[in-house]
Amino acid sequence: MKTSEQRAQPISGGQLGIGRQTAWWADDTTVDMAMPGPAPVAITIPCAPQNVTVDLNRTAIVVIDMQNDFCTAGGWVDHIGGDYRPDRKPIEPLQKLLPVLRQAGVPVIWVNWGNRPDLANMPPNQIHLYKPKGTGTGLGDPLPGSGARVLEKDSWAAAVVDELPQEAHDIKVDKYRISGFWDTPLDSILRNLGIRSVLFTGVNTDQCVMHSLTDANFLGYGCILVEDCCATSSPEFCTEASIWNVKKCFGFVTDSGAIISALGKRAG
């Protein structure tokens, strides 16, 4: 019978699955479903209403909708007369946070609107969200000037802002609703990675971030909102209500500096 150490370092066969916590190992004679997962790597993050200890081997960060349509001049929000500038606030803290999380082995998952060109999976109520009067520039329509199609997969409009480079090993998930979990593989990806705690960032705090976080809570994940890595173009009271509700009902709130400091203490 194989010992735990032998199972952890097999000499033949191959790993089945992407997650070190959930993978099987198979060779000519055996399928091992009892592979030991990596030992916890714990850090304690100052949060409200309580501090939270997470396992870096079972934690991911989700970055939501940091896309040109929301965050860039000439994008959809700018075109309809909205102020896209508040949605740029997470860029700088994310530029500092994402590299240190990657270095710590935390998966970075980009969850972005990436609609089909034919909108075949979009019901009328979702199309109405972006074209409430039935006219104007809505989902899939070309933006004046650039011609990029609003939130359409592979268009400039749906691309992540240039200031936040995506690395080759990052994971990308297209979404088609305000929640990143509805009609997407996000939950399956997190479970296959063995994730138990999720850091939530992106835009808009009170809409796509909030509803993705609440769905994650309902699915059993530990949820941490990284406040300075989130933003919204909605009125300030929307942010206040979202943060209050996260702390009251759905998880915990921290900031990027607290996470970076916690990671630094571990490294030290």
C-alpha positions in Angstrom: 0.0 0.0 0.0 1.3 3.4 -0.9 2.3 5.8 1.8 1.1 9.4 1.8 4.5 10.6 0.7 4.6 8.1 -2.2 1.2 9.2 -3.4 2.2 12.9 -3.2 5.3 12.2 -5.4 4.3 9.4 -7.8 6.9 8.2 -10.3 4.6 7.1 -13.1 1.2 7.9 -14.5 -0.4 11.3 -14.6 -2.4 13.8 -12.7 -6.1 14.2 -13.6 -7.5 17.6 -12.8 -6.3 21.2 -12.5 -6.5 21.5 -8.7 -3.8 20.2 -6.4 -6.6 19.9 -3.8 -9.0 17.9 -6.0 -6.8 16.0 -8.5 -6.7 12.2 -9.0 -3.6 10.3 -10.1 -3.8 7.4 -12.6 -1.4 4.8 -13.8 -1.7 1.4 -15.5 -3.2 -0.3 -12.5 -4.6 2.3 -10.1 -6.7 5.4 -10.0 -5.8 7.3 -6.8 -8.7 9.5 -5.6 -7.0 10.1 -2.2 -4.1 12.2 -3.2 -3.1 14.4 -0.3 -3.6 18.1 -0.9 -1.0 20.7 -0.1 -0.6 21.7 3.5 -2.4 25.0 4.4 -0.5 28.2 4.0 -2.4 30.5 6.4 -2.3 34.2 6.6 -4.5 36.4 8.7 -6.0 39.5 7.0 -7.3 42.4 8.9 -11.0 42.7 7.9 -14.3 44.0 9.2 -16.3 42.9 11.1 -13.7 40.3 12.1 -10.2 39.4 11.0 -10.0 36.4 8.7 -7.5 33.7 8.3 -7.3 32.2 4.9 -5.4 29.4 3.3 -3.4 30.7 0.3 -3.6 27.3 -1.3 -7.4 27.5 -1.3 -7.9 31.2 -2.1 -8.5 32.9 -5.4 -9.0 36.5 -6.4 -11.8 37.4 -8.9 -11.4 40.6 -10.9 -14.8 41.7 -12.4 -15.5 43.9 -15.4 -12.4 46.0 -15.5 -13.2 46.5 -19.2 -12.9 49.4 -21.6 -16.7 49.8 -21.9 -16.8 50.7 -18.2 -13.4 52.2 -17.5 -12.1 53.9 -20.5 -12.7 57.0 -22.6 -14.7 56.1 -25.7 -16.3 53.0 -24.0 -20.0 52.4 -23.6 -20.4 54.3 -20.2 -18.6 57.3 -21.7 -20.7 57.1 -24.9 -24.0 57.3 -23.0 -22.9 60.3 -21.0 -21.9 58.5 -17.8 -18.7 59.2 -15.8 -16.3 56.3 -16.4 -13.6 57.9 -14.2 -14.7 56.4 -10.8 -14.4 52.9 -12.3 -10.7 53.5 -12.9 -10.0 53.8 -9.2 -9.2 50.0 -8.7 -6.5 50.1 -11.4 -3.7 51.3 -9.3 -4.3 49.1 -6.2 -4.8 46.1 -8.4 -1.5 46.8 -10.1 0.1 46.4 -6.7 -2.0 43.5 -5.4 -2.2 41.1 -8.3 1.6 40.5 -8.7 2.1 39.7 -5.0 -0.9 37.3 -5.0 0.4 35.6 -8.2 3.8 35.2 -6.5 2.0 33.6 -3.5 0.4 31.1 -5.9 -3.2 32.6 -5.6 -5.1 32.1 -8.9 -6.2 35.3 -10.6 -9.6 34.9 -12.3 -10.9 37.6 -14.7 -14.7 37.6 -15.0 -15.9 39.9 -17.7 -18.9 40.5 -19.9 -18.2 38.6 -23.1 -21.4 38.3 -25.0 -22.1 36.2 -28.1 -22.3 38.3 -31.3 -25.9 36.9 -31.9 -26.9 37.5 -28.2 -28.6 34.1 -28.5 -28.4 33.4 -24.7 -29.5 36.9 -23.7 -33.2 37.3 -22.7 -35.0 40.5 -23.4 -34.8 41.7 -19.8 -31.0 41.7 -20.0 -30.9 43.5 -23.4 -33.3 46.1 -21.8 -30.8 46.7 -19.1 -28.5 48.4 -21.6 -31.2 49.7 -24.0 -34.1 50.6 -21.7 -36.0 52.6 -24.3 -35.4 50.2 -27.2 -33.2 52.7 -29.0 -29.6 53.9 -28.8 -26.4 51.9 -28.3 -26.9 48.7 -26.3 -25.4 45.2 -26.0 -23.7 44.2 -29.3 -24.2 47.5 -31.0 -21.2 49.3 -32.5 -19.8 52.3 -30.6 -19.6 55.5 -32.6 -16.1 56.2 -33.7 -14.3 52.9 -32.9 -17.1 50.6 -34.2 -16.3 48.2 -31.3 -19.4 46.3 -30.2 -20.6 46.9 -26.7 -19.5 44.1 -24.3 -19.1 41.6 -27.2 -16.5 38.9 -26.7 -13.1 39.8 -28.4 -14.1 43.4 -29.1 -12.1 46.3 -27.9 -15.2 47.4 -25.8 -15.1 44.1 -23.8 -11.3 44.0 -23.4 -9.7 44.5 -20.0 -8.0 47.9 -19.7 -4.5 48.0 -20.9 -3.2 49.1 -17.5 -4.1 45.6 -16.0 -2.1 43.0 -18.0 -3.4 39.5 -17.9 -0.8 36.8 -17.4 -0.8 33.5 -19.4 -1.6 31.4 -16.3 -4.6 33.6 -15.3 -8.1 32.2 -15.8 -10.6 34.0 -17.9 -14.4 33.6 -17.6 -17.0 35.2 -19.8 -20.2 36.2 -18.1 -23.6 37.2 -19.5 -25.4 38.5 -16.5 -24.7 40.9 -13.6 -23.6 37.9 -11.5 -20.5 36.1 -12.6 -21.9 32.8 -11.5 -25.1 32.7 -13.6 -24.8 30.6 -16.8 -20.9 30.5 -16.5 -18.3 27.9 -15.4 -17.0 30.0 -12.6 -18.3 27.8 -9.8 -17.0 24.6 -11.5 -13.5 26.3 -11.9 -13.4 27.3 -8.3 -14.4 23.9 -7.0 -11.9 22.1 -9.3 -9.2 24.4 -8.0 -10.2 23.5 -4.4 -11.0 27.1 -3.6 -12.7 27.9 -0.3 -12.1 31.7 0.0 -12.6 34.3 -2.7 -11.3 37.9 -2.8 -13.7 40.1 -4.8 -12.6 43.1 -6.8 -13.6 45.2 -9.9 -16.6 47.2 -11.0 -19.3 48.0 -10.3 -19.3 47.6 -6.5 -23.0 47.7 -6.1 -23.9 45.7 -9.2 -21.7 43.0 -10.8 -19.2 42.8 -7.9 -22.0 42.7 -5.2 -24.2 40.1 -7.0 -21.2 37.9 -7.8 -20.2 38.0 -4.2 -23.7 37.2 -2.9 -24.0 34.3 -5.2 -20.6 33.0 -4.0 -21.8 33.3 -0.4 -25.0 31.3 -1.2 -22.7 28.6 -2.8 -20.7 28.3 0.4 -17.5 30.3 -0.3 -15.9 32.6 2.2 -16.2 36.0 0.6 -13.9 39.0 1.1 -14.6 42.3 -0.6 -11.4 44.3 -1.3 -12.8 47.8 -0.9 -10.1 49.9 -2.6 -10.0 47.5 -5.5 -13.7 48.0 -6.2 -15.5 51.1 -7.5 -18.8 52.2 -9.0 -20.2 55.1 -11.0 -23.3 54.9 -8.9 -24.1 57.4 -6.1 -22.0 57.1 -3.0 -24.8 55.7 -0.9 -24.8 52.6 -3.2 -21.2 51.8 -2.1 -22.1 52.4 1.5 -25.1 50.1 1.4 -23.1 47.4 -0.4 -20.2 47.5 2.1 -22.7 47.5 5.0 -24.5 44.5 3.6 -21.3 42.5 2.9 -20.2 43.0 6.6 -23.7 42.3 7.9 -24.8 39.3 5.8 -22.4 38.1 3.1 -18.7 38.1 4.2 -15.9 40.5 5.1 -14.4 43.7 4.0 -10.7 44.6 3.7 -8.3 46.6 1.5 -5.3 45.8 -0.7 -2.8 47.2 1.8 -4.0 44.8 4.5 -3.6 41.9 2.2 -0.1 42.9 1.0 0.9 43.5 4.6 -0.3 40.1 5.6 1.6 38.5 2.8 4.7 40.4 3.7 4.5 39.1 7.3 4.4 35.6 6.0 7.3 36.1 3.7 9.3 37.7 6.6 
